[in-house]
């Protein structure tokens, strides 16, 4: 069982929390905590050996914590995800393989694409695929179709596995804190489209990828994971793109692992990540 808490920092929080767990005869396997001194914010993730009644334990913890405490008592359920795609296969293929071998830490409920390019690979893995084309319709109509399908499955998270459409503020607000994107750049550099072309033209010596939660600000949501590799003047924009796909796959996989294991805390536009 996992317990995650964030709240205003004050003296005695760790003692109070562990005291409650001790009274409930719950053995702590691991405990990670962090205090953001600037924000005066406390974060803790506790792995317990035994299970307990989530609602009862949450109530007892709330009684000894500050009023603003956000508590999640989570006996490691398998998360449910819907994946949105366009045409690029590398991130989706990795997710489907991990799902098939039960190493993803989540269950892929369906894949929704605005092109049918990736329908065949979903069929090979027996994952429902839905085509929702953006062509000849406005953003509102397009997203209405998306939300109709997504809400049918009630996922915990929506994964944008190279979904190349900008989502509206209304869509993002509907799923606040639940949309995870992989961006083909080491943010905050080269936001938006064609980052490898931007990187090539700038003559960078490092390229990377960033997995982040989606907010209304394009490619500026709380960062979950990042990775970089070196490049030289001999790399073309196409070379950078090929190398970048490998980084994108790895970074998204890492980010999903962290999120699905409840190792990521979001506060304002930053994250605390207990790896």
N, C-alpha and C positions, 0 to 999 in steps of 0.2 A: 504494500500500500504506500502511496505517495501523498505527502501533505505539503502544500506550497502556500506560503503566506507572504503578503507584503502589506506594510502599514507604516505609520509615522514611527520614527525611532524613539525609544525611551529606555531608561535603565531597567534591567531585569527581564527583558523580553525572552531571551534564551532560557533563563531559569524558569520562568513561568510556563513556557511552552513544554519544556521537557518534564516539568513537574506534573502537568496534566497527563502527558503520555505515560509517565511512570505510574500514576494512580490507576490508569486504565490497563496496566500490565502489558504495555506495548513496547517491544524492544526496538531500539534504534540501530539500524544497520549502517546508515551513513547520514551525515548532517552537513550541509553547506549553507553558510550565511554571509551576507554582505550588507554593509551600511554605506549609503551614499551620503557623505557628510554635508555636501553642499545642499542637497534637497532634504536632508534629515529624514531619509527613507530607509526602511529596514526590509530585507528580503531573506527568506529562508526556504530551503527545500530539504525535506526529511524523508528518508526511505525507511519504512517500518517493516519488521519481519512478519508481523501478523496483520490480519484484516480486522476492521472494527466497523461498527455502524457509522457511516459517513455523517449523517445528519446529527446524531448524538454527539460525536466527537467535534464536529464543527461548532455546535452550540457551546460546548464546554470551553473550547479554545476562545470563542468570541467573548466570553465572560472575563477573560484575563488579558485581552488585547485592546488596543486603542479602538475607538469607535469607527475609525475609517478603515479598519483591517479588511483586506480581501483574502478570504480563505478558500482553498479548494482541497477537499479530501477526496482523493482519486485512487481507487484500488486497481490501478493500471488497466483500465478497459482498452480495448482496441479502438482507436480513433476511426472515424468514418470520413472519407474524403471524396470530393468530386474534382476531377481534373479538367481544366480548360486548355485547349490546344489550337494551333493554327495549322502549320505545315511541317515544322521541324520535329524530327522524331527522337532525337537523342535523349532528351530529359524524360519524355513519356516512356520510351523503351526501358530505361533504367527503373522507373517507378513500377512498370508492369512486371518486370522480372523479379524485383524485390517483393512485390505483392504475391506473385506466384509461389515463391519459395518461403513466404511468410517471414521475411526479414525487414519488411517496410515499417512495421509497428502500427499499421493502419490497414483498413479495408477500403479498396477502391470501389466505390459504388457505381460510378459510370464515368465516361469521358464525353465531353461536349466539344465539338470543333466547329469553327466557322468555315472550314473547308472539309471535304471528305477524304483528304489525303491519307489520314492516319486511321481510317475506319478498319482497314484490313488487319493491322497489327492488333487492334483491340479485339477483333473477332477471334484471332489466333489464341488470345488469352481468355476468351469467354467473358469479356467485359463489355457491357452495353455501351454503344456509341450513338450519340445523337448529333445530327447535323443541324446547326442553327446558322444559316447564312446571314451575313450582314449586308449583302448586296440588295439594292433596290428597296431599302427600308431605312428609316431614320434610327438614331441611336436609341431612342425611347422604345420603339417597337422591337428592336433587336434585343435589348436588355430585358424587356418584358418576357420574351420567349426564354431567355436564359434563366431568369429567376423562377419562371414557372417550372422548369425542369429541376433546377437546384432545390427548390423548396419541396418538391416531390420526394426527394431523398433525405432531406434534413441533415446535411453533413456537419461535422464539427469544423472542418476546414475546406477551403476552396484553394486548389493549387493551380497557379498559372504556369504551366510547363511550356514556355515559349508561346504564350497566347498574345498575339501581336495586335491587340486592340486596346485603346485607352478607355478605361471604364469611367462612367459618369460619377459625380459626387453622390448622387442618390443611390446608385448601386453599391458604392463603397460603404456608405453609411448603413445600408441595410445589413451588411456583413462585417461590421467594424471589428477589427482584431482577428478576423478569421481568414483573410485572403493573403496567401503567401506567393510572392513573385520571385522569379530568377531573372536578374538583369545582367546582360552581357557587357558589364563594365565594372571596374573597381570604383564604386560610388564614393564620393560625390562627383567624380570626373565623368564626363561624356554621358550625360543623361539623354534620354530620348532615343531616337532612331539612329541606325548606322554607327554605333560606337566604335567598331573596328576601323571603319573608314576615317572617323574622327581621330582615332588613336594613331593611325598610319600617317595621316596628314600632319599631326602634331609631332611625329617622330619620337614617340614614347619608347622607353626601354623596359617597361613592365606593362603587362595587360592582366586583367583579372575578371572576376565575376562576383556578384553580390546577391545574396538571398535576403529578402526583406518583407516585412508586412506592408500591405498596400494602404496608402492614405490618399487624400485628395490632391496632395502635391506630387506631381509626377516623379517617380523614382526617388522619393525622399522620405519614405516611411522608415520605421525603426529597423535597423540592420540586425539580422540574425547571424549570418556567417559570410565570410569573404575569403578569397584566395587569389594569389597572383603567381605569374610565371614570367621569367625574363624573355625579352625579344631583342633583336638587333636591327640595324639598318637594312640587313639583307631580307628581312621578313616583309612580304607583301601584305596588303590588306586581306587577301584571301588566305595566306598562311596564318595570319593572326586569327581569322575567323575559325579555321580548322582547329587550332590549338585551343581557342576559346570555348569551343563546344565541349571539350573534355573537362575544362575547369567548371563550366556551367553545370554539367552533370554531377560532378563531385560536390560542388558547393550546395546545390539544391538537395542532394541526398543527405548531406551533413545537417543542413538546416531542418529538414523534415524529421530526422532522427532526434534532434534536440527538442523540437516542438512537441513531437508525439510522446516523448518521455517527460514532458512538463519540466523542462530544464530552462525555459525561456520566460523571463518576466519583462513586461512592457510597462514603462512609466514615462509619460509624456512622449517624446520622440526618440527615446533611447531604450536599449534592452540591457538586462543583466542576464548573463548566460552561464549556468553552472555545467561545464562540460564534464 
